[in-house]
Amino acid sequence: MIFVSVGTQLPFERLIRMIDSWAAKNENQEIFGQIGQTKYRPKHFEYTKNLTPKDYRQKIEGCSIIVGHVGMGTIISGIEVNKPLILMPRHQDQGEHRNDHQLATAKHFSKLPLINIIEDIKDFDTSVRAIRNDLRNASNAGLNLSPSSTSPNLLKTISNFIIKD
């Protein structure tokens, strides 16, 4: 299952519309979205406006891919459960945020192996295909894909990055 989350503070029309468009062409893919205050209502995947912290955690742990904005909560949640993330930064010039801090965050975190930064549906499709291939290849090689505990040093580095900004 692909789990989509836009966070709790702001709507993210561009992301939800893009995922819905992709879902229309990939009907066999299970997708669930937490869409917040987004006005657009997806036609091709299940969604809810909000999730309790417990339900959010269950979705994060049960999915194969996490999709969202470049928010620290999403990034940390994905890293904690060792799930690949596909993240789209919000843009100020499109009215998606107050400033473009998510572009800087995206640039910094794009270096991590679990994080894929996208800007459009083509990038999204390419990322999903690459992640599926990586998971399939690891499984065929007999590698254990179960989540491992997150490195305390990684979490400290992320915390320090957040505090600097």
Residue frames relative to the residue before (quaternion, step in Angstrom):
aa qw qx qy qz dx dy dz
M 1.0000 0.0000 0.0000 0.0000 0.00 0.00 0.00
I 0.2896 -0.7032 0.6207 0.1909 3.54 -1.14 0.73
F 0.1476 -0.7818 0.6015 0.0717 3.57 -0.84 1.00
V 0.1485 -0.7901 0.5937 0.0341 3.54 -0.77 1.15
S 0.0580 0.7939 -0.6028 0.0548 3.58 -0.90 0.92
V 0.2244 -0.7865 0.5631 0.1186 3.57 -0.89 0.96
G 0.5668 -0.5787 0.3969 0.4317 3.57 1.24 0.04
T 0.5608 -0.6439 0.4290 0.2947 3.54 -1.31 0.00
Q 0.6562 0.5763 -0.3136 0.3728 3.60 1.14 -0.37
L 0.8380 0.0826 0.0192 0.5391 3.58 0.77 -0.99
P 0.5065 -0.6134 0.4916 0.3543 3.59 -1.14 0.51
F 0.1230 -0.7773 0.6111 0.0850 3.58 -1.25 0.35
E 0.1765 -0.8441 0.5029 0.0585 3.54 0.48 1.32
R 0.6661 0.5337 -0.3194 0.4117 3.60 0.79 -1.02
L 0.6750 0.4877 -0.2988 0.4661 3.59 0.91 -0.87
I 0.6886 0.4837 -0.2960 0.4519 3.60 0.80 -0.96
R 0.6416 0.5086 -0.3249 0.4734 3.62 0.97 -0.76
M 0.6473 0.5216 -0.3191 0.4552 3.57 0.97 -0.84
I 0.6679 0.4877 -0.3060 0.4716 3.60 0.89 -0.92
D 0.6463 0.5188 -0.3256 0.4550 3.59 0.95 -0.81
S 0.6356 0.5184 -0.3205 0.4739 3.58 1.01 -0.79
W 0.6602 0.4914 -0.3005 0.4821 3.59 0.96 -0.86
A 0.6466 0.5332 -0.3155 0.4451 3.59 0.98 -0.87
A 0.6040 0.5674 -0.3536 0.4338 3.60 1.07 -0.68
K 0.7274 0.4056 -0.2201 0.5080 3.58 1.12 -0.69
N 0.7360 0.3195 -0.1790 0.5694 3.58 1.32 -0.21
E 0.0202 -0.8799 0.4745 -0.0134 3.53 0.83 1.09
N 0.6490 0.5281 -0.3258 0.4403 3.60 1.14 -0.48
Q 0.6031 0.5609 -0.3554 0.4420 3.60 1.26 -0.12
E 0.3285 -0.7318 0.5644 0.1949 3.57 -0.78 1.05
I 0.0181 0.7815 -0.6204 0.0635 3.54 -0.86 1.07
F 0.0162 -0.7634 0.6454 0.0221 3.54 -1.09 0.76
G 0.1114 -0.8300 0.5457 0.0288 3.55 -0.89 0.95
Q 0.2195 -0.6750 0.6857 0.1610 3.48 -1.27 0.66
I 0.0884 -0.8768 0.4727 -0.0050 3.57 -0.07 1.34
G 0.3833 -0.7583 0.4687 0.2416 3.61 1.21 0.03
Q 0.8002 -0.2860 0.2347 0.4720 3.54 -1.03 -0.87
T 0.3011 0.7621 -0.5145 0.2527 3.58 1.24 0.33
K 0.4161 -0.7348 0.4819 0.2338 3.60 -0.79 1.03
Y 0.6247 0.5413 -0.3377 0.4503 3.57 1.04 -0.76
R 0.2004 -0.7717 0.5951 0.1005 3.56 -0.98 0.87
P 0.4186 -0.7274 0.4835 0.2488 3.60 -0.56 1.14
K 0.2973 -0.7570 0.5633 0.1460 3.53 -1.13 0.79
H 0.7755 0.3850 -0.1593 0.4744 3.56 1.19 -0.54
F 0.7701 0.1916 -0.1982 0.5753 3.58 1.21 0.35
E 0.5645 -0.6026 0.4540 0.3348 3.53 -1.25 0.56
Y 0.0350 0.8072 -0.5868 0.0541 3.53 -1.11 0.69
T 0.1067 -0.7247 0.6693 0.1248 3.49 -1.44 0.12
K 0.5705 -0.5808 0.4390 0.3800 3.56 -1.19 0.43
N 0.8212 0.0124 0.0568 0.5677 3.55 0.79 -1.04
L 0.1959 -0.7436 0.6267 0.1262 3.52 -1.32 0.45
T 0.4934 -0.5948 0.5261 0.3549 3.54 -1.18 0.53
P 0.6500 -0.5030 0.3693 0.4337 3.63 -1.14 0.35
K 0.6399 0.5262 -0.3242 0.4567 3.59 1.01 -0.79
D 0.6818 0.4746 -0.2896 0.4755 3.61 0.90 -0.92
Y 0.6074 0.5465 -0.3453 0.4617 3.58 1.06 -0.76
R 0.6659 0.5062 -0.2982 0.4598 3.57 0.89 -0.95
Q 0.6374 0.5203 -0.3272 0.4647 3.60 1.00 -0.79
K 0.6510 0.5032 -0.3185 0.4708 3.60 0.96 -0.80
I 0.6452 0.5226 -0.3149 0.4598 3.57 0.96 -0.89
E 0.7076 0.4604 -0.2664 0.4651 3.57 0.87 -0.94
G 0.7355 0.4577 -0.2343 0.4412 3.59 1.04 -0.72
C 0.6168 0.5695 -0.3542 0.4121 3.58 1.19 -0.24
S 0.4374 -0.6623 0.5271 0.3038 3.55 -1.31 0.15
I 0.7776 0.1112 -0.0447 0.6172 3.59 1.22 -0.58
I 0.2167 -0.7451 0.6174 0.1293 3.56 -1.07 0.81
V 0.0784 -0.7799 0.6206 0.0219 3.57 -0.92 0.96
G 0.2659 0.7791 -0.5403 0.1744 3.57 -0.90 0.84
H 0.6465 -0.4416 0.4146 0.4638 3.49 -1.35 -0.36
V 0.5728 -0.5923 0.4326 0.3659 3.57 -1.26 0.21
G 0.2369 0.7694 -0.5437 0.2371 3.53 0.57 1.25
M 0.5811 -0.6207 0.3995 0.3427 3.54 -1.04 0.77
G 0.6101 0.5532 -0.3633 0.4356 3.60 1.02 -0.66
T 0.6582 0.4993 -0.2983 0.4779 3.56 0.98 -0.87
I 0.6603 0.5140 -0.3084 0.4524 3.57 0.90 -0.93
I 0.6904 0.4723 -0.2880 0.4663 3.58 0.79 -0.98
S 0.6316 0.5339 -0.3359 0.4508 3.61 0.95 -0.82
G 0.6787 0.4971 -0.2902 0.4560 3.58 0.91 -0.89
I 0.6602 0.5024 -0.3043 0.4682 3.55 0.96 -0.87
E 0.6344 0.5544 -0.3316 0.4245 3.59 0.97 -0.84
V 0.7741 0.3082 -0.1777 0.5236 3.61 1.00 -0.75
N 0.4591 -0.7342 0.4117 0.2840 3.56 1.31 0.33
K 0.4128 0.6968 -0.4762 0.3426 3.58 0.94 0.95
P 0.5013 -0.6273 0.4901 0.3391 3.58 -1.07 0.64
L 0.1998 -0.7813 0.5855 0.0828 3.54 -1.07 0.87
I 0.1142 -0.7259 0.6730 0.0845 3.53 -1.14 0.76
L 0.0123 -0.8456 0.5285 -0.0744 3.54 -0.39 1.29
M 0.1566 -0.7680 0.6172 0.0687 3.54 -1.05 0.89
P 0.3450 -0.7514 0.5151 0.2259 3.61 -0.64 1.02
R 0.4383 -0.6450 0.5595 0.2807 3.52 -1.17 0.71
H 0.2385 -0.7778 0.5692 0.1185 3.56 -1.12 0.73
Q 0.4980 -0.6623 0.4804 0.2872 3.53 -0.94 0.93
D 0.6917 0.5008 -0.2963 0.4276 3.61 0.85 -0.93
Q 0.6806 0.4253 -0.2938 0.5192 3.60 1.27 -0.16
G 0.5431 -0.6606 0.3699 0.3631 3.56 1.29 0.29
E 0.4629 0.7135 -0.4174 0.3200 3.58 1.24 0.40
H 0.7939 0.0336 -0.0124 0.6069 3.58 1.26 -0.32
R 0.6411 -0.5459 0.3892 0.3735 3.56 -1.33 0.26
N 0.7853 0.0146 0.0082 0.6189 3.58 1.17 -0.58
D 0.5707 -0.6248 0.4244 0.3221 3.57 -1.30 0.03
H 0.1949 0.8151 -0.5260 0.1449 3.59 1.04 0.67
Q 0.6126 0.5601 -0.3738 0.4138 3.64 1.07 -0.53
L 0.5733 0.5667 -0.3908 0.4443 3.61 1.17 -0.40
A 0.6578 0.4867 -0.3057 0.4868 3.60 0.98 -0.81
T 0.6388 0.5163 -0.3252 0.4687 3.58 0.98 -0.83
A 0.6414 0.5310 -0.3169 0.4541 3.58 0.97 -0.89
K 0.6523 0.5161 -0.3173 0.4554 3.57 0.91 -0.90
H 0.6780 0.4989 -0.2910 0.4547 3.57 0.92 -0.90
F 0.7699 0.3894 -0.2028 0.4632 3.59 0.78 -1.03
S 0.4954 0.6602 -0.4369 0.3576 3.62 1.19 -0.18
K 0.5886 0.5941 -0.3549 0.4180 3.57 1.24 -0.32
L 0.5945 0.5699 -0.3683 0.4314 3.60 1.22 -0.37
P 0.5660 -0.6612 0.3768 0.3170 3.59 -0.92 0.85
L 0.7001 0.4698 -0.2910 0.4522 3.64 1.02 -0.59
I 0.6917 0.5052 -0.2652 0.4427 3.60 1.22 -0.32
N 0.0791 -0.7675 0.6361 0.0002 3.52 -0.91 1.10
I 0.1848 -0.7820 0.5881 0.0920 3.59 -0.73 1.07
I 0.0672 -0.8110 0.5812 -0.0077 3.56 -0.87 1.01
E 0.2230 -0.7583 0.5912 0.1606 3.54 -1.33 0.28
D 0.8182 0.0987 -0.0361 0.5653 3.59 1.16 -0.42
I 0.7344 -0.4408 0.2943 0.4240 3.56 -1.34 0.12
K 0.6057 0.5475 -0.3624 0.4494 3.60 1.06 -0.63
D 0.6449 0.5040 -0.3102 0.4837 3.58 0.97 -0.87
F 0.6386 0.5364 -0.3264 0.4448 3.57 0.99 -0.87
D 0.6736 0.4960 -0.2957 0.4613 3.58 0.82 -1.01
T 0.6456 0.5182 -0.3147 0.4643 3.59 0.95 -0.86
S 0.6645 0.5062 -0.3014 0.4597 3.60 0.95 -0.87
V 0.6432 0.5128 -0.3288 0.4639 3.60 0.92 -0.87
R 0.6614 0.5073 -0.3074 0.4589 3.59 0.89 -0.90
A 0.6652 0.5024 -0.3062 0.4597 3.60 0.92 -0.88
I 0.6523 0.5056 -0.3159 0.4681 3.59 0.94 -0.86
R 0.6513 0.5098 -0.3215 0.4610 3.59 0.91 -0.86
N 0.6482 0.5097 -0.3168 0.4687 3.59 0.97 -0.82
D 0.6451 0.5171 -0.3191 0.4634 3.59 0.95 -0.86
L 0.6700 0.4925 -0.2984 0.4685 3.59 0.91 -0.92
R 0.6519 0.5113 -0.3090 0.4670 3.59 0.97 -0.86
N 0.6713 0.4973 -0.2977 0.4620 3.59 0.92 -0.91
A 0.6490 0.5047 -0.3203 0.4706 3.58 0.97 -0.80
S 0.6527 0.5115 -0.3105 0.4647 3.56 0.96 -0.86
N 0.6683 0.5002 -0.2966 0.4639 3.60 0.94 -0.88
A 0.6763 0.4719 -0.2865 0.4877 3.57 1.15 -0.59
G 0.5102 -0.6802 0.3970 0.3457 3.57 1.31 0.00
L 0.3932 0.7200 -0.4873 0.2991 3.58 1.18 0.43
N 0.4544 -0.6656 0.5215 0.2803 3.56 -1.11 0.71
L 0.1607 -0.8216 0.5438 0.0590 3.57 -0.59 1.16
S 0.4064 0.7198 -0.4870 0.2821 3.58 1.19 0.15
P 0.5968 -0.5888 0.4005 0.3698 3.56 -1.09 0.69
S 0.2256 -0.7461 0.6098 0.1434 3.52 -1.08 0.75
S 0.6080 -0.5324 0.4007 0.4315 3.56 -1.18 0.23
T 0.5042 -0.6661 0.4697 0.2856 3.51 -1.07 0.80
S 0.5269 -0.6400 0.4672 0.3074 3.51 -1.00 0.86
P 0.4672 -0.6737 0.4920 0.2929 3.60 -0.81 0.93
N 0.6219 0.5453 -0.3398 0.4477 3.60 1.10 -0.69
L 0.6335 0.5182 -0.3351 0.4668 3.58 1.01 -0.74
L 0.6675 0.4897 -0.3062 0.4701 3.59 0.88 -0.90
K 0.6327 0.5173 -0.3319 0.4710 3.60 1.04 -0.73
T 0.6392 0.5239 -0.3202 0.4631 3.59 0.98 -0.82
I 0.6520 0.4996 -0.3115 0.4777 3.58 0.96 -0.85
S 0.6486 0.5152 -0.3174 0.4616 3.59 0.92 -0.87
N 0.6568 0.5034 -0.3093 0.4685 3.58 0.94 -0.85
F 0.6173 0.5418 -0.3346 0.4620 3.59 1.06 -0.76
I 0.6636 0.5048 -0.3014 0.4625 3.58 0.94 -0.92
I 0.6811 0.5032 -0.2968 0.4414 3.59 0.85 -0.93
K 0.6142 0.5611 -0.3493 0.4312 3.62 1.06 -0.67
D 0.6990 0.4934 -0.2808 0.4348 3.60 0.99 -0.79
